[in-house]
């Protein structure tokens, strides 16, 4: 594991911040903490952490506001840690750019595993040979991490981009959900099919001409998902 990566933990409960520090620091991470959104944004500018663990319920600027401000300037991974657990909040977090979503209470061993999985994903995508795609409607530049539909740049969250990247590297082949979850999110997510479905739905909504009738990211029951490079042939 790469040492001295910086993690910023944001939570209004001091006990949670203490637990996070005591869990992460022995693993070689530098940890900075903030108990409100204002301090979090100040520390983010000062330290430029490699990962943010972010509570939603904060006393001043809530976690949604902090996440939005971070995404305006950075693609740093963000793990949302909160008591909110309804589907609408999960979708809102992922759509807002969060890389993972964990509800309280959570065991520190599970949280550490998720943090390590996020860093492993980052290393994996940095080491992969970029693939490219372009047709009359959709263009994907994985070197610059930019996606365009009809020449208009589309804003993808880091997780949506990672999923698109992975499917593009396997273009033309169906990939089973468990393999996608393992490769894109990590072994800890093998059974989280709902997370994959949500991310696929969000990605289709952004890149497909008709999301209800996708032509780029297609799926077949029993086979999995596929990025269809020949989609323009079926328009």
C-alpha positions as CSV (number, residue, x, y, z in Angstrom):
1,X,0.0,0.0,0.0
2,X,1.2,3.5,-0.8
3,X,2.1,5.3,2.4
4,X,1.4,8.9,3.4
5,X,-1.8,9.4,1.4
6,X,-3.8,12.1,3.0
7,X,-7.4,11.5,4.1
8,X,-9.8,14.3,5.3
9,X,-12.6,13.2,7.6
10,X,-15.6,15.5,8.0
11,X,-18.1,14.7,10.7
12,X,-19.8,16.7,13.5
13,X,-19.3,13.9,16.0
14,X,-15.9,14.1,17.7
15,X,-16.1,10.4,18.6
16,X,-16.4,9.5,14.9
17,X,-13.4,11.7,14.0
18,X,-11.4,10.1,16.8
19,X,-12.3,6.6,15.7
20,X,-11.4,7.4,12.1
21,X,-8.1,8.8,13.1
22,X,-7.2,5.8,15.3
23,X,-8.2,3.4,12.5
24,X,-6.5,5.1,9.5
25,X,-3.3,6.5,10.9
26,X,-1.8,3.1,11.9
27,X,-2.3,2.1,8.3
28,X,0.0,4.8,7.1
29,X,-2.5,7.5,6.2
30,X,-2.2,11.1,7.2
31,X,-5.5,12.2,8.6
32,X,-6.9,15.7,8.9
33,X,-10.3,16.3,10.5
34,X,-13.1,18.9,10.3
35,X,-16.3,19.1,12.4
36,X,-18.2,21.4,10.0
37,X,-18.4,22.3,6.3
38,X,-16.6,25.6,6.5
39,X,-13.5,24.2,8.1
40,X,-13.7,21.2,5.7
41,X,-13.5,23.5,2.7
42,X,-10.6,25.5,4.2
43,X,-8.7,22.3,5.0
44,X,-9.4,20.9,1.6
45,X,-7.7,23.9,-0.1
46,X,-4.8,23.7,2.4
47,X,-4.1,20.0,2.2
48,X,-5.6,18.8,-1.1
49,X,-6.3,15.3,0.4
50,X,-6.3,12.1,-1.6
51,X,-9.6,11.0,-0.2
52,X,-12.5,12.7,1.6
53,X,-14.8,10.9,4.1
54,X,-17.8,13.1,4.3
55,X,-20.8,13.2,6.7
56,X,-24.0,14.8,5.2
57,X,-25.5,16.2,8.4
58,X,-23.2,19.1,9.4
59,X,-24.0,22.2,11.5
60,X,-23.3,24.9,8.8
61,X,-22.7,23.9,5.2
62,X,-24.2,20.4,4.8
63,X,-22.4,17.6,3.1
64,X,-24.3,18.1,-0.1
65,X,-22.9,21.6,-0.3
66,X,-19.3,20.5,0.6
67,X,-19.5,17.7,-2.1
68,X,-20.7,20.2,-4.7
69,X,-17.9,22.6,-3.9
70,X,-15.2,19.9,-4.0
71,X,-16.5,18.6,-7.3
72,X,-16.2,22.1,-8.8
73,X,-12.4,22.0,-8.4
74,X,-11.4,18.3,-7.9
75,X,-12.0,14.7,-8.9
76,X,-10.6,13.4,-5.5
77,X,-12.5,10.3,-4.3
78,X,-15.3,11.1,-1.8
79,X,-16.8,8.5,0.5
80,X,-20.1,9.6,2.0
81,X,-20.6,8.4,5.6
82,X,-24.0,9.2,7.1
83,X,-27.1,8.1,8.9
84,X,-29.2,8.8,5.8
85,X,-30.0,5.5,4.1
86,X,-33.0,6.0,1.9
87,X,-32.6,5.3,-1.9
88,X,-33.1,8.9,-2.8
89,X,-30.1,10.0,-0.7
90,X,-27.9,7.3,-2.1
91,X,-28.8,8.3,-5.6
92,X,-28.2,12.0,-4.7
93,X,-24.8,11.2,-3.3
94,X,-23.7,9.1,-6.3
95,X,-25.1,11.6,-8.8
96,X,-23.4,14.4,-6.9
97,X,-20.0,12.8,-7.4
98,X,-19.5,10.5,-4.4
99,X,-17.5,7.3,-5.0
100,X,-19.0,5.3,-2.2
101,X,-21.8,5.6,0.3
102,X,-21.8,4.0,3.8
103,X,-24.5,4.3,6.4
104,X,-23.9,4.6,10.1
105,X,-23.2,2.7,12.2
106,X,-20.4,1.1,10.3
107,X,-17.6,-1.1,11.6
108,X,-14.1,0.5,11.3
109,X,-12.8,-2.7,9.6
110,X,-15.4,-2.4,6.9
111,X,-14.7,1.3,6.5
112,X,-11.0,0.7,6.2
113,X,-11.6,-2.0,3.6
114,X,-13.7,0.5,1.5
115,X,-11.0,3.1,1.8
116,X,-8.4,0.7,0.6
117,X,-10.7,-0.4,-2.3
118,X,-11.0,3.2,-3.4
119,X,-7.2,3.7,-3.5
120,X,-6.8,0.4,-5.3
121,X,-9.3,1.5,-8.0
122,X,-7.4,4.8,-8.4
123,X,-4.1,3.0,-9.0
124,X,-5.7,0.5,-11.4
125,X,-7.1,3.2,-13.7
126,X,-3.9,5.2,-13.6
127,X,-2.0,2.1,-14.8
128,X,-4.4,1.0,-17.5
129,X,-3.7,1.8,-21.2
130,X,-6.4,4.3,-22.3
131,X,-9.0,3.3,-24.8
132,X,-10.8,5.7,-27.1
133,X,-14.2,5.8,-28.7
134,X,-15.9,8.2,-31.1
135,X,-18.9,8.2,-33.5
136,X,-21.3,10.8,-34.8
137,X,-23.0,11.2,-31.4
138,X,-20.6,10.1,-28.6
139,X,-16.9,10.7,-28.1
140,X,-14.8,9.5,-25.2
141,X,-11.3,10.7,-24.5
142,X,-9.9,8.6,-21.7
143,X,-6.6,10.4,-21.7
144,X,-8.2,13.7,-20.9
145,X,-11.1,12.0,-19.1
146,X,-13.7,13.9,-21.1
147,X,-16.9,12.7,-22.6
148,X,-18.9,14.5,-25.3
149,X,-22.4,14.0,-26.8
150,X,-23.1,15.9,-30.0
151,X,-19.9,17.9,-29.3
152,X,-21.3,19.0,-25.8
153,X,-19.1,18.0,-22.9
154,X,-20.9,15.8,-20.4
155,X,-20.1,15.9,-16.7
156,X,-19.6,12.5,-15.3
157,X,-18.9,11.6,-11.7
158,X,-15.6,9.8,-11.0
159,X,-17.4,6.5,-10.4
160,X,-19.5,6.9,-13.6
161,X,-16.3,7.6,-15.5
162,X,-14.5,4.5,-14.0
163,X,-17.5,2.3,-15.0
164,X,-17.5,3.7,-18.5
165,X,-13.7,3.2,-18.7
166,X,-13.9,-0.4,-17.6
167,X,-16.8,-1.3,-20.0
168,X,-14.9,0.4,-22.9
169,X,-11.8,-1.7,-22.2
170,X,-14.1,-4.7,-22.6
171,X,-16.0,-3.3,-25.5
172,X,-17.9,-6.0,-27.5
173,X,-18.0,-8.5,-24.7
174,X,-20.6,-9.0,-22.1
175,X,-19.3,-8.7,-18.5
176,X,-21.1,-10.2,-15.6
177,X,-22.2,-7.9,-12.8
178,X,-20.0,-9.5,-10.1
179,X,-16.9,-9.1,-12.3
180,X,-17.8,-5.4,-12.9
181,X,-18.3,-4.8,-9.2
182,X,-15.0,-6.6,-8.4
183,X,-13.0,-4.7,-11.0
184,X,-14.6,-1.2,-10.7
185,X,-15.5,-1.1,-7.0
186,X,-13.5,-3.9,-5.4
187,X,-14.0,-7.4,-3.9
188,X,-16.0,-5.9,-1.0
189,X,-18.8,-5.0,-3.4
190,X,-19.4,-8.3,-5.2
191,X,-23.0,-8.6,-4.1
192,X,-24.0,-4.9,-4.4
193,X,-25.9,-5.3,-7.6
194,X,-28.2,-2.3,-6.8
195,X,-25.1,0.0,-6.7
196,X,-24.2,-1.2,-10.2
197,X,-27.7,-0.8,-11.5
198,X,-27.9,2.7,-10.1
199,X,-24.6,3.7,-11.6
200,X,-25.5,2.2,-15.0
201,X,-28.8,4.1,-14.9
202,X,-27.1,7.4,-14.2
203,X,-24.5,6.8,-16.9
204,X,-27.2,6.0,-19.5
205,X,-29.1,9.0,-18.5
206,X,-26.1,11.2,-19.4
207,X,-24.6,9.5,-22.5
208,X,-27.5,7.7,-24.3
209,X,-29.7,9.5,-26.9
210,X,-32.6,7.5,-25.5
211,X,-31.8,6.2,-22.0
212,X,-34.9,4.0,-21.9
213,X,-33.6,2.3,-25.1
214,X,-29.8,2.3,-24.7
215,X,-27.6,1.6,-27.6
216,X,-24.1,2.1,-26.0
217,X,-24.4,0.4,-22.6
218,X,-26.6,-2.7,-23.2
219,X,-27.4,-5.6,-21.0
220,X,-28.7,-9.1,-21.4
221,X,-30.1,-11.1,-18.5
222,X,-27.7,-13.9,-17.6
223,X,-24.8,-12.4,-19.6
224,X,-24.3,-9.0,-18.0
225,X,-23.4,-5.6,-19.5
226,X,-21.6,-4.6,-22.6
227,X,-20.3,-1.4,-24.2
228,X,-21.4,-1.7,-27.8
229,X,-18.8,-0.1,-30.1
230,X,-21.0,-0.9,-33.1
231,X,-23.9,1.1,-31.7
232,X,-24.0,3.5,-34.5
233,X,-24.8,0.6,-36.9
234,X,-28.0,0.1,-35.0
235,X,-29.3,3.7,-34.8
